[in-house]
Amino acid sequence: MKRRSLLSIKIILVLSFLVSLLSGCGAPPDVKASYPLESVNRDGNLTSYVYRAAGTSVPVVAADLSEENKPDQISPESNERMFLVYGDEYYHLQQDPEKPEDTLIEIDSKEYVQRNYDSNFLQGYLTAVLISDLFDSLGRSGGGYRGYTSKDVYKPKEGNYRKPTDSDKKVAPPLTVDRSGKISRRGQGTVGSEGNIFKKEPSNKQSRGTIKRGESGGDGGLFDSPKKSYKKPKTRSGSGRIGRRGRR
């Protein structure tokens, strides 16, 4: 009975762990500190929020968000634009044409993508299965919209962008941010917009130790040759006689 109860507890723990992993996969970053909210287009379920990541490139922002929470899908790395999908939220990262050093983060609801985006445009960023799921139910009637950076050329069908109000800021999806354009990687130095995210910054205080054979500076070093302090053992030589038992 005890063995069965222990086995049942182990199974429950394993299932709970798997459920927690699956529930976290694809969930959008949910951190209260956020990038500045720059623009809003909201009409019922059709929502589009635009944030600005000053002094940070598109790949770095994508890496930051992906590290916080792994997306369901992520498009190939690009300095111009990238897409990250978290459930029914689509993160469209775009290089600002007026400020190329900044990245605009547009968070669109699924309904907003269905009504406004061009399905042909999305083929270069999303999988065919996801595009089919988005537009087949609408008879592929999406608009010609191609993101906030080109909203003046490809105008959205639903609503117009405007400056966010206080109520908009309360309901807007939160994002992960440092607000300083810096990103830190495990085992590497902290770098800024002028640094390389894959290179650790040198430090003047760092010093490297060396290990040399036979130079330990003391007795009994790790790599010192053992001292020959032992003495050769003495041996004795003697003569023995073997007597044969006499016959009786």
N, C-alpha and C positions, 0 to 999 in steps of 0.2 A: 504493500500500500504506500509506503514511504517513497519507494522508487517511482511509482506512478505519479504521485503528487509533485515530486521534484521535476519529473519530465514535463508535466503539464505547465509548471511555472516557467521552465526554460522555453517552452514553445510560445507561451504568451509574451515573454520578454523579447524573443526574436521577432515575432509578428509586430509588436509595438514599435520596435526599432525600424523595421522595414516600412511601416506606415508613416513614421516620422520623416524618413528619408524621402519617400514619394511625395508627401505633402509639401516638403520644402522645395522640390524640384520644380522649376518654372515659375515660382512665386516671384513677383516683382520686388525689387529692393524697397524695404520699408524702414527707412531711417529718417528721423524727424528733421535733422539738419539737411537743408536742401539748397540746390542752386537757386539763384534769383529767378523768380517767375516773371517772364517778360511779356507774354501775350496769351490770350485765351479766346477760344471759339467754342461756345457751349450752347447746345440746344437739346435738352432731354438726354437721351442716351448717346447722342452724337457729341463727343467731347474731344477737344484738342488743346493741350497745354504745352507751351513752349518755354523752356528754361535756357539760360545762357551759362556756359562753362567758359569763363574768361581765361585766355592764355593756355588753353588745353586743346590738344589735337583730337580729332575724331577717334583714332585707334586707342589713345590713352583713356578717353572717356569710356569707350566700349570695354576695355580691359578692367577698368575700375568697377563698372556695373556688373560685369560677368564674375569678377572676383567676389563681390558682395553676395550675389545669388546667381547661379547658373541659369541662363535663359533656355527656353524650349528650342529656339533656333537663333542662330546668329549668322549674318551674311559674311562673305569674305572680307578681309581687312582692306580698308580703303581710306585714303586721306580726305576724300571728298564727302562720302556718305556711307553709312552702315545702318542695318536694321537689326534690332534685337526683339524677340517675341517672348512675352511673359503672359501665358494664358490668353486672355482677350485684350491685352494691351500691347500696342506696337510702338516700340521706341525707335524713332527715326532720327539718327544723329547726322547732322549736316554741318559742313564747313560754311561759316558765314562769309558770303562773297565780299561784303564791305569790310569785315575784319577777319582775314584768313587765319589769324592766330586763335580765334574763338570758335567754339562748337555750339551749335544750337541743338537742344535736345527736345524733340517734339514727341509727346506721348499722346497717341491717338487710340480711341476706343475702336473695337472691332467694327461697330456700326459706322463710325466715321470713315474708316478705311474702305468699307464696302460702298459707301455712297459717293466718295470723292476721288479715290485713287484710280489710276489707270492700271488695269490688270497687266497689260503688256509692259508697262514700266516696272512693275514689281517682279517680273520674271527673272530679272537679273539679281534679285536679292532674296526672294523667298522660294521655297520649294513648290513644285507643281501641285503637290497634294494640298498644301495650305492655300494656294491661290484658288484651286478648284473649290475648296470648302468655303472660301470667302465669297466667290462671285457666281457659282452655279445656281444658288438659291435665288439670286437676283437676275438670272439670265445674262450675267456678265454685263451689267448696266452701269458699272463704275464710271466715275467722271475722269477728266483729264488732269486732275490735281497731282502734283509731283513733289509736294512738301512745302514747308513754310518759306524756305529761301526763294522759291519761285511762285509764291502766292499771287504776285501782281501779274504774272504771265499766265499761269494756270490757276485761275480763280476757283476756290472751293464752291461746290454747289450749295452746301448747307452753312448759312451764317457767315459772319465776317469776324476777323481777328480784331481784338481791342485790348487795351491795357487792363490788367487784372484788378479787380476790386478786392476789398477785404474778405468778402464772402467767397470769392474765387480762390483766394489763397488758402482758406480753411479747408476747402473740399478738394484742392488740387493734389494729385499724387505726389508723395514725397520722394526725394531722390538722395542718393549718397553723394556727399561732396566734401571737399576740403576747403573750398572757397579761396585757395591760394595758388591753384594750379599745380600743386605738388602731389606726387603719388609715391607711396613707399612699397617696396617689394621685399619679401622675406629674403634675408641673406644678402641684401644689397643696400646701398646708401639711399637716402632720400634725395630725389632730384626735382628740379623745377622745370619750367617751360623751356629753358635753354639747355637742359641736361639731357642725357641719354638714359632712358628708363632701364636699359640693359647693362649699364656700366656703373660699378660702384665707385663713389668718390673717394680719392685717397685722403688719408688723414696724417698730419704731421706727427701725431702722437703715437701712431702705430709703429711697432717694432717687430721684426721677425727674428725668431730664435734659430740657431743652427746647432746641429749635432755633429760633432767631429769625433772620429775614432781615436782613442788614446789621448784625448785632451779634456778630460773631465774636470781637471783642476783639483782633484782630491783623490783619496784612496777609495778603491772599490767602485769606480765609475761604472755606468751601465755597459759601456763598450770597452772597458779596460781589459787587457789580457790578464788572465789569472796569474798571480805570483807563485813562483816555484819555491814555496817555503817548506815543502814536505821533505822528509828524509827517506832515503832508500831503506827499506826494511832489511834487517839482518837475517841471514840464513845460517843454519848450522849444518856442518857436514860431519858425518860420523861413519864408522864402519860397523856393520852388523854381521853376525854369524848365524847361519841357519843350520841347525843340527838335525840330522835325520834320526829318528827314533830307532834305537837298536832293536834288533830282532831277538826275541827270546827263544 
